[in-house]
């Protein structure tokens, strides 16, 4: 596989057609059972857990990274839950488990819950899984099952999903319906993808001894052996791969080759806003000690507004940016709901995106036609707003995102930073110096500290360091307005977006806005921007504003309070999330691109070892910062990524260095 695989369409997947015998599901399409009706859990433990030697491997695991299990065919989740239970029983307290599983036909939550009811001994694990079960949208869905156990559901065709996986596996559960009944899955490409995503010494186990499986595994480089099967099945296969084949997917984009993993016992995070707090929390969850350095206070910048909307505006035509933001929206909603005490800072009330004109309505319709994501993710709405928002109003067309909502950003930041492995210090970082084993951070009081690795997450100040000076940022001023809601006036029960947004009232105060002023880095309150927010609110909800004014008189800037802050955006409006490139080395190593864009030097990208950045989240940080934190933490600790490799490359802080070289070539006169 020398070329990066094409990303599949963004769409909802088809649920399986099932026939039930008691609580045992049977696939109508494949004519096969999901698990043994005799003793499915015992079979799982024999075939997958024990044949991969998981009890002894878990007990001996002392690596700083997570042990990774890959599975072909999630089904009911029985294999995954059994592995989780085995891990809890045998692993050391500091060990971590990363599960990843593919599924083309994800069960609805009702069917999943019914199937797992067959195993009372797994009830606690099943309850957690069902509470986090995602919408059946193609892509990667990261679920934090516990502080130490993570599950990535790769929804879509198994071979396709493994080809897109950015990560390596220690043990494979080669599951799925029998080869005679699901020939499309058991193909050479599947075994080749497994081999390329394997770590040296990775094991596999499978219930089948079919010839196509034996030949495919051998051809891909696995050694195989027959071992006793379960119950009436005489034999099954197990084995390992000692020297996996090289991964050539970045042959055409060598600059995005990940840096070599290094020690990460103590990490410094610069900035305690949303990006920094998310990064610190993601690392602390993985057992890393984190020091967060903040010159003011958590959420002091744009993350300090009373309320922020978790929303996205996706392109009508599929692009990598929309793929990332959709994944970010779904991840943030699931992650927020799983945090302890989330009711103090998170309201999954839904978001309505109005179409203020026919052009936007047409764009929304094109988006829905091209992206059938299912009503659990987004659906069209026409007519009265009463049913969705409980306010007077009418819309010719709108999009409704039921999983979105609003957050108290500063409260969220403080909650994330309260982790026992996180230390918050008030300090200004004035410089970074690479050391043999890490980084020296110069502080504003002429002191210094050292860390194994550093994450820069201080918004537009992220480019103030020598190593990051090539990162381009655009300051964008935003002012929100606040109004104490008069008695007796209904308020929106979900977030309503148009030119701006209005959130449901918090403690009797309505928040709306925000202004959008590019290239303005001031934070004074302005009457003109209050008026702009009023005008946007009136344009979006004219009947409701009329109702409001009948109760309290004309809505004027004099009646409003508010807050202004400066966001940081990148020129292409995608965040920077990943390792910091060595710009001088990139410009030297890939200089030929400025003469001929096809001249790709086969040199892996040079990075400032152990230096990372999460910045340029703009006004959509609630949908981007949590997932970007997972991208960085996963890469830092050598774990599978929560996004496809192409999306990780799209987020890479060095992307503009390459595009600048290519633009220089394309700008030259021809002929």
C-alpha positions in Angstrom: 0.0 0.0 0.0 2.1 2.9 -1.2 -0.7 5.4 -1.6 -2.8 6.7 1.2 -6.3 5.1 0.9 -9.2 7.3 -0.1 -11.5 8.3 2.8 -15.0 6.8 2.5 -18.2 8.9 2.3 -19.5 10.5 5.4 -22.8 8.7 6.0 -24.8 6.6 8.4 -24.3 2.9 8.2 -27.0 0.3 7.8 -28.1 -1.6 10.9 -28.0 -5.4 10.7 -31.2 -7.4 10.1 -31.5 -9.7 13.1 -33.5 -12.8 14.1 -33.5 -13.5 17.8 -33.6 -16.8 19.6 -34.1 -15.7 23.2 -31.4 -13.1 23.6 -29.0 -14.6 21.0 -28.9 -12.5 17.7 -28.6 -14.2 14.3 -27.6 -12.3 11.2 -30.2 -12.6 8.4 -27.8 -11.2 5.8 -24.9 -13.7 6.6 -27.0 -16.6 7.9 -24.7 -16.9 11.0 -24.8 -16.4 14.7 -23.0 -13.6 16.5 -21.9 -15.9 19.3 -22.2 -19.5 20.5 -25.6 -20.2 22.0 -24.0 -22.8 24.2 -21.5 -20.6 26.0 -20.5 -17.6 24.0 -18.3 -16.0 26.7 -16.4 -19.2 27.3 -15.8 -19.5 23.5 -14.5 -15.9 23.4 -12.1 -16.5 26.3 -10.8 -19.7 24.7 -10.5 -18.5 21.1 -9.4 -14.8 21.6 -8.3 -14.2 25.1 -6.4 -17.3 25.9 -5.1 -18.1 22.5 -3.5 -14.6 22.4 -2.0 -15.3 25.9 -3.7 -12.2 27.3 -3.7 -13.1 31.0 0.0 -13.6 31.2 0.8 -10.7 28.8 -1.4 -8.3 30.8 0.3 -9.4 34.0 3.7 -8.8 32.6 2.9 -5.5 30.8 5.1 -2.6 32.0 5.4 -0.5 28.9 4.5 3.2 29.2 2.2 2.9 26.3 -1.1 1.1 26.2 -1.4 -2.6 25.2 -3.4 -2.6 21.9 -5.9 -5.1 20.7 -7.3 -5.0 17.2 -10.5 -6.7 16.3 -12.2 -7.4 12.9 -15.9 -7.4 13.6 -17.2 -5.8 16.8 -20.6 -7.5 16.6 -22.2 -7.5 20.1 -18.9 -6.4 21.8 -18.6 -9.6 23.7 -14.9 -10.1 22.7 -14.0 -6.5 23.7 -15.8 -6.7 27.1 -14.2 -10.0 27.8 -10.8 -8.6 27.1 -11.5 -5.6 29.3 -12.6 -7.9 32.2 -9.4 -9.9 31.7 -7.3 -6.8 31.8 -8.9 -5.6 35.0 -8.2 -9.0 36.6 -4.6 -9.4 35.6 -2.9 -6.1 34.7 -0.9 -3.9 37.0 -2.5 -0.7 38.3 -0.5 1.5 36.0 -1.1 -0.5 32.8 -3.4 0.7 30.1 -5.5 -1.0 27.5 -6.4 0.3 24.0 -9.1 -1.6 22.1 -9.9 -1.0 18.5 -12.6 -2.8 16.6 -14.2 -2.5 13.1 -17.9 -2.9 12.3 -19.7 -2.4 9.1 -23.2 -3.0 10.4 -23.4 -1.5 13.9 -26.3 -2.7 16.0 -28.8 -0.2 17.3 -28.4 0.4 21.0 -31.6 -1.6 21.9 -30.2 -4.7 20.1 -26.8 -4.3 21.6 -28.2 -4.0 25.1 -30.5 -7.0 24.6 -27.6 -9.2 23.3 -25.3 -8.3 26.1 -28.0 -9.1 28.7 -27.1 -12.7 28.1 -23.9 -12.2 30.1 -24.8 -11.0 33.7 -21.1 -11.3 34.7 -20.3 -8.6 32.1 -23.2 -6.3 33.2 -21.0 -3.5 34.6 -18.9 -3.4 31.4 -21.9 -3.6 29.1 -23.7 -0.7 30.9 -20.7 1.5 30.4 -20.4 0.6 26.7 -24.1 1.1 26.1 -24.0 4.5 27.8 -21.3 5.7 25.3 -22.6 3.9 22.2 -22.2 6.3 19.2 -24.4 7.1 16.3 -23.8 4.7 13.4 -21.7 7.2 11.3 -18.8 5.9 9.3 -15.4 6.8 10.9 -13.6 6.5 14.2 -15.5 6.9 17.5 -13.3 7.0 20.6 -15.0 5.8 23.8 -13.3 6.2 27.2 -14.5 3.1 29.0 -12.5 3.9 32.1 -9.5 5.9 33.2 -7.3 3.1 31.9 -9.3 1.6 29.0 -10.1 3.2 25.7 -12.1 1.7 22.8 -11.9 3.1 19.3 -14.9 1.9 17.1 -13.9 2.0 13.5 -17.3 1.9 11.7 -17.2 0.8 8.1 -15.7 -1.9 6.0 -13.1 -3.8 7.9 -10.3 -3.8 5.3 -11.0 -0.2 4.4 -10.9 0.9 8.1 -7.6 -1.0 8.8 -6.1 0.6 5.7 -6.9 4.0 7.2 -5.8 3.1 10.8 -2.9 5.2 12.1 -1.5 2.9 14.8 -0.1 -0.5 15.6 -1.6 -3.6 17.2 -0.2 -6.1 19.7 -2.9 -8.7 19.5 -5.5 -9.5 16.9 -9.0 -10.9 17.4 -9.6 -12.1 13.8 -13.4 -12.5 14.1 -16.4 -12.0 11.8 -18.9 -14.3 10.2 -17.6 -17.5 8.8 -15.5 -17.2 5.6 -18.0 -19.3 3.7 -20.7 -16.8 4.6 -18.8 -13.5 4.4 -16.3 -14.0 1.6 -16.1 -10.2 1.0 -14.2 -9.7 4.3 -11.8 -12.7 4.2 -9.6 -11.4 1.4 -5.8 -10.9 0.9 -6.2 -7.2 1.5 -7.5 -7.8 5.0 -4.5 -9.9 6.0 -2.1 -7.4 4.4 -3.6 -4.5 6.3 -3.4 -6.5 9.5 0.3 -7.2 8.9 1.1 -3.6 8.1 -0.7 -2.4 11.3 1.1 -5.0 13.5 3.9 -4.5 15.9 6.8 -6.9 15.8 5.7 -10.0 17.6 2.0 -9.2 17.4 -0.2 -12.3 17.8 -3.5 -13.3 16.3 -6.2 -15.9 17.0 -9.3 -16.9 15.0 -12.0 -19.5 15.3 -11.6 -20.7 11.7 -9.2 -23.0 10.0 -10.5 -22.2 6.5 -7.9 -22.5 3.7 -8.5 -19.0 2.5 -7.6 -17.7 6.0 -4.5 -19.9 6.3 -3.2 -18.9 2.9 -3.9 -15.2 3.4 -2.2 -15.0 6.8 0.9 -16.9 5.5 1.2 -14.7 2.5 0.9 -11.6 4.7 3.8 -12.8 6.8 2.1 -14.4 9.8 3.3 -17.7 11.1 0.3 -19.9 11.9 -0.4 -23.0 13.9 -3.5 -25.1 14.5 -4.6 -25.3 18.1 -7.6 -27.0 19.8 -10.9 -25.3 19.1 -13.8 -24.7 21.4 -16.5 -27.2 22.1 -17.4 -29.2 19.0 -14.9 -27.3 16.9 -11.8 -29.5 16.7 -9.3 -26.9 15.6 -8.7 -23.1 15.2 -5.7 -21.0 14.2 -3.3 -18.9 16.2 0.1 -17.3 15.5 2.2 -14.2 15.3 4.1 -11.9 13.0 7.8 -11.3 13.9 8.7 -8.8 11.2 5.7 -6.8 9.9 6.1 -5.2 6.4 7.0 -1.5 6.2 4.2 1.0 6.1 4.6 3.0 2.8 1.5 5.1 3.0 3.5 8.3 3.6 5.8 7.7 0.7 4.3 10.7 -1.1 4.1 12.8 2.0 7.2 11.9 4.0 7.1 15.2 5.9 4.2 13.9 7.9 6.1 10.9 9.2 5.5 10.9 13.0 8.5 11.7 15.2 10.1 8.8 17.2 8.4 8.3 20.5 10.3 9.5 23.6 10.0 9.6 27.3 6.9 11.5 28.7 6.9 11.1 32.5 6.6 14.9 33.1 5.0 17.2 30.5 4.6 20.9 30.6 1.5 22.5 29.0 1.7 26.2 28.2 -1.8 27.7 28.6 -4.8 26.9 30.8 -7.5 27.7 28.3 -9.7 25.1 26.6 -6.8 23.7 24.4 -4.4 23.5 27.3 -6.8 22.1 29.8 -7.9 19.4 27.3 -4.3 18.5 26.5 -3.4 18.3 30.2 -6.5 16.1 31.0 -5.8 13.7 28.1 -2.2 13.2 29.3 -3.1 12.9 33.0 -5.7 10.2 32.1 -2.8 8.3 30.6 -0.8 8.4 33.8 1.5 11.4 32.8 2.3 14.1 35.4 1.5 17.5 33.9 2.5 21.0 34.9 0.2 23.6 33.4 1.8 27.1 33.1 -0.7 30.0 32.8 0.2 33.7 33.0 -3.3 34.7 34.1 -6.0 32.2 35.2 -7.8 29.1 33.7 -10.1 30.3 30.9 -8.8 33.9 31.1 -9.0 34.4 27.4 -11.6 33.4 24.9 -12.3 30.3 27.0 -13.7 32.5 29.8 -17.1 33.4 28.4 -20.2 32.5 30.4 -21.4 30.1 27.7 -20.0 28.7 24.6 -21.8 26.8 21.9 -20.7 23.3 20.8 -21.6 23.5 17.1 -20.1 23.0 13.7 -20.9 24.3 10.2 -20.0 21.6 7.8 -19.3 22.1 4.1 -21.8 21.1 1.5 -19.0 19.3 -0.4 -17.0 16.7 1.7 -13.5 17.9 2.7 -11.0 17.0 5.4 -11.9 20.0 7.5 -15.6 18.9 7.7 -14.5 15.4 8.4 -12.5 16.6 11.3 -15.2 18.9 12.8 -17.9 16.3 12.5 -15.6 13.8 14.4 -14.8 16.5 16.9 -18.5 17.3 17.5 -19.4 13.7 18.1 -16.4 13.1 20.3 -16.9 16.3 22.4 -20.5 15.5 23.0 -19.7 11.9 24.2 -16.6 13.0 26.2 -18.4 15.9 27.9 -21.3 13.6 28.9 -18.8 11.1 30.4 -17.0 13.6 32.7 -17.7 13.6 36.4 -20.0 16.4 37.4 -20.7 17.4 33.7 -24.1 18.8 34.6 -22.2 21.8 36.1 -20.8 22.8 32.8 -22.5 20.9 29.9 -26.0 21.0 28.5 -26.7 18.7 25.6 -29.8 20.8 24.6 -29.3 20.6 20.8 -28.4 23.3 18.3 -30.6 24.7 15.5 -28.8 26.3 12.6 -31.2 28.5 10.8 -30.9 29.3 7.1 -31.3 33.1 6.9 -31.7 33.1 3.1 -32.4 30.8 0.2 -28.7 30.5 -0.7 -28.0 29.1 2.8 -31.1 26.9 2.7 -29.9 25.5 -0.7 -26.4 24.8 0.8 -28.0 23.0 3.8 -30.1 20.8 1.5 -27.0 19.9 -0.6 -25.2 19.1 2.6 -27.9 16.7 3.7 -28.1 15.1 0.3 -24.3 14.4 0.2 -24.0 13.5 3.9 -26.9 11.2 5.0 -25.6 11.0 8.6 -28.9 10.0 10.2 -31.3 11.9 12.4 -29.3 11.1 15.5 -26.6 13.4 14.2 -28.4 16.0 12.1 -31.7 16.5 10.4 -33.6 19.1 8.5 -36.3 21.2 10.1 -38.9 23.5 8.5 -41.7 25.5 9.9 -42.3 26.5 13.6 -39.5 26.7 16.0 -41.8 26.0 19.0 -41.1 22.2 19.0 -37.3 22.6 18.9 -36.5 25.8 20.7 -39.8 26.6 22.6 -39.7 30.2 21.1 -41.9 32.0 18.7 -40.5 31.8 15.2 -40.6 30.1 11.8 -37.9 28.9 9.5 -38.0 27.9 5.8 -35.1 25.6 6.4 -32.8 24.7 9.3 -30.4 22.0 10.5 -30.9 20.5 13.9 -28.0 18.8 15.7 -29.5 16.9 18.7 -26.2 16.0 20.3 -24.8 19.5 20.3 -25.4 22.1 23.1 -23.6 24.6 25.3 -20.8 24.6 27.8 -19.5 26.8 30.6 -15.9 26.9 29.2 -14.1 28.4 32.3 -15.9 25.9 34.6 -14.9 23.1 32.3 -11.3 24.2 32.3 -11.1 24.3 36.1 -12.8 20.9 36.3 -10.3 19.3 33.9 -7.3 20.9 35.7 -8.5 19.4 39.0 -7.0 16.0 38.1 -4.5 14.8 40.8 -1.7 14.4 38.2 -2.1 18.0 37.1 -0.3 20.9 38.8 -1.3 24.5 37.8 1.3 27.2 38.2 0.9 30.9 37.4 3.9 31.7 35.2 4.7 33.2 31.9 6.9 31.1 29.6 9.3 33.4 27.7 11.5 30.8 25.9 12.1 27.2 25.1 15.5 25.5 24.9 16.0 21.9 23.8 18.0 19.7 26.1 19.5 16.3 25.6 16.6 14.6 27.4 13.8 17.2 27.2 13.1 20.9 27.4 14.1 23.9 29.5 11.4 26.5 29.9 12.5 30.0 30.7 10.0 31.8 32.9 9.1 35.5 33.3 10.5 35.8 36.8 14.0 34.7 35.5 13.5 31.2 36.8 13.2 28.0 34.7 11.8 24.5 34.8 12.4 21.3 32.9 10.1 18.8 31.3 10.4 15.7 29.1 8.0 17.2 26.6 6.0 20.4 26.1 2.6 21.2 24.6 2.1 24.8 23.5 -1.5 25.7 23.9 -1.6 29.5 24.4 -3.7 30.6 21.5 -2.1 33.4 19.4 0.9 33.6 21.7 1.8 30.1 20.4 4.0 31.6 17.7 6.0 33.7 20.1 8.6 31.0 20.5 11.6 30.5 18.2 10.5 27.0 17.3 7.0 28.1 16.3 7.6 31.4 14.6 6.5 30.1 11.2 3.0 29.3 12.5 0.5 31.8 11.1 -2.3 33.1 13.3 -5.1 35.6 12.7 -6.5 37.4 15.7 -10.3 37.5 15.7 -12.1 39.7 18.2 -15.4 38.4 19.5 -17.8 40.2 21.8 -20.8 38.4 23.4 -23.8 40.2 24.9 -25.7 39.3 28.0 -29.2 40.3 29.1 -31.2 39.5 32.3 -34.3 37.8 31.0 -37.5 39.5 32.1 -40.0 37.5 34.1 -42.7 35.7 32.1 -40.7 35.7 28.8 -40.0 32.3 27.3 -36.4 31.6 26.5 -34.8 29.3 23.9 -34.5 25.7 25.2 -31.7 24.9 22.7 -28.9 26.9 21.1 -30.1 28.8 18.0 -27.5 29.8 15.4 -27.7 32.1 12.4 -25.3 35.0 11.9 -24.6 34.6 15.6 -26.0 32.4 18.3 -28.2 32.6 21.3 -28.0 30.1 24.2 -30.6 29.1 26.7 -30.4 31.3 29.8 -27.9 30.5 32.5 -28.9 31.7 36.0 -31.5 33.9 34.4 -29.1 35.6 32.0 -29.3 35.3 28.3 -26.1 35.2 26.3 -26.0 35.9 22.6 -23.5 37.0 19.9 -20.7 36.9 19.1 -19.2 39.6 17.0 -16.5 38.5 14.5 -13.8 41.1 13.8 -10.7 39.7 12.1 -7.3 41.2 12.7 -8.5 43.0 15.9 -6.7 42.0 19.1 -8.4 44.3 21.5 -10.9 43.3 24.2 -12.7 46.5 25.2 -16.5 46.4 25.2 -18.1 48.3 22.3 -21.6 49.6 22.0 -21.5 49.1 18.2 -20.9 45.4 18.6 -23.7 45.0 21.2 -25.9 46.6 18.5 -24.6 44.2 15.9 -25.5 41.3 18.2 -28.9 42.7 18.8 -29.4 43.0 15.0 -28.3 39.4 14.4 -30.6 38.2 17.2 -33.5 40.1 15.7 -32.8 38.7 12.2 -32.7 35.2 13.5 -35.7 35.3 15.9 -37.8 38.4 15.0 -41.1 37.1 16.6 -39.3 36.2 19.8 -37.5 39.5 20.0 -40.8 41.3 19.6 -42.1 39.2 22.5 -39.1 40.2 24.6 -39.5 43.9 23.8 -43.2 43.8 24.6 -42.2 42.7 28.1 -39.3 45.0 28.8 -39.2 47.7 26.1 -36.8 48.2 23.2 -33.6 46.1 23.3 -30.7 48.5 23.3 -27.0 48.3 24.0 -27.5 50.2 27.2 -29.4 47.2 28.6 -26.6 44.8 27.9 -23.5 43.6 29.7 -20.9 41.4 27.9 -17.4 40.3 27.4 -14.9 40.7 24.6 -12.0 38.3 23.9 -9.6 37.5 21.1 -9.6 34.1 19.4 -6.8 32.8 17.3 -7.5 31.2 13.9 -5.2 29.8 11.3 -5.4 31.1 7.7 -7.2 27.9 6.5 -9.5 27.8 9.6 -8.2 24.4 10.7 -6.5 24.1 14.1 -2.8 23.2 14.5 -2.5 20.0 16.4 0.6 17.8 16.4 4.4 17.9 16.6 6.2 21.1 15.8 8.2 20.9 12.6 11.7 22.1 12.3 10.9 24.7 9.7 14.5 25.3 8.5 15.0 21.5 7.9 11.6 21.2 6.1 12.4 24.2 3.8 15.8 22.7 3.1 14.8 19.0 2.7 11.8 19.7 0.5 13.1 22.7 -1.4 12.7 20.8 -4.7 8.9 21.1 -4.3 9.2 24.8 -5.2 10.6 23.8 -8.6 8.5 20.7 -9.2 5.7 19.6 -6.9 6.2 16.0 -7.9 9.8 15.9 -6.6 9.3 14.4 -3.2 12.5 13.8 -1.2 12.3 10.5 0.7 13.3 12.1 3.9 11.1 11.8 7.0 10.0 15.1 8.4 12.3 16.7 11.0 10.6 17.8 14.2 11.6 19.6 17.4 11.7 16.4 19.5 9.1 16.4 22.2 7.5 19.7 21.3 3.8 19.9 20.4 1.2 22.5 19.7 -2.6 22.7 20.0 -3.8 26.1 18.8 -5.8 28.1 16.3 -9.2 26.7 17.5 -11.0 29.9 16.6 -14.6 30.1 17.6 -15.1 26.3 17.4 -12.8 25.2 20.1 -15.4 23.1 21.9 -15.7 20.9 18.8 -11.9 20.8 18.1 -9.8 21.1 21.3 -10.9 17.9 23.0 -10.2 15.7 19.9 -7.0 17.6 19.1 -5.9 16.8 22.7 -6.5 13.1 22.0 -4.5 13.3 18.7 -1.5 14.8 20.5 -1.7 12.5 23.6 -2.1 9.4 21.3 0.8 10.4 19.1 3.0 11.3 22.1 2.4 8.0 23.8 2.6 5.9 20.7 -1.1 4.8 20.6 -3.5 4.5 17.7 -4.9 7.8 16.7 -8.6 8.8 17.1 -8.7 10.1 13.5 -7.6 8.7 10.2 -4.0 9.4 9.1 -5.1 11.8 6.4 -7.0 13.9 9.0 -4.0 13.9 11.4 -1.9 15.2 8.4 -4.6 17.8 7.8 -4.1 19.0 11.4 -0.3 18.9 11.2 1.3 22.2 12.2 3.7 21.9 9.3 1.1 21.7 6.5 1.5 25.3 5.5 5.2 25.0 5.1 4.6 22.4 2.4 1.8 24.2 0.8 3.9 27.4 0.6 6.6 25.5 -1.3 4.1 24.0 -3.7 2.4 27.4 -4.2 5.8 28.8 -5.1 6.1 26.2 -7.9 2.6 26.7 -9.1 3.0 30.5 -9.2 5.8 30.3 -11.7 5.0 31.4 -15.3 4.6 28.5 -17.7 5.9 28.2 -21.2 
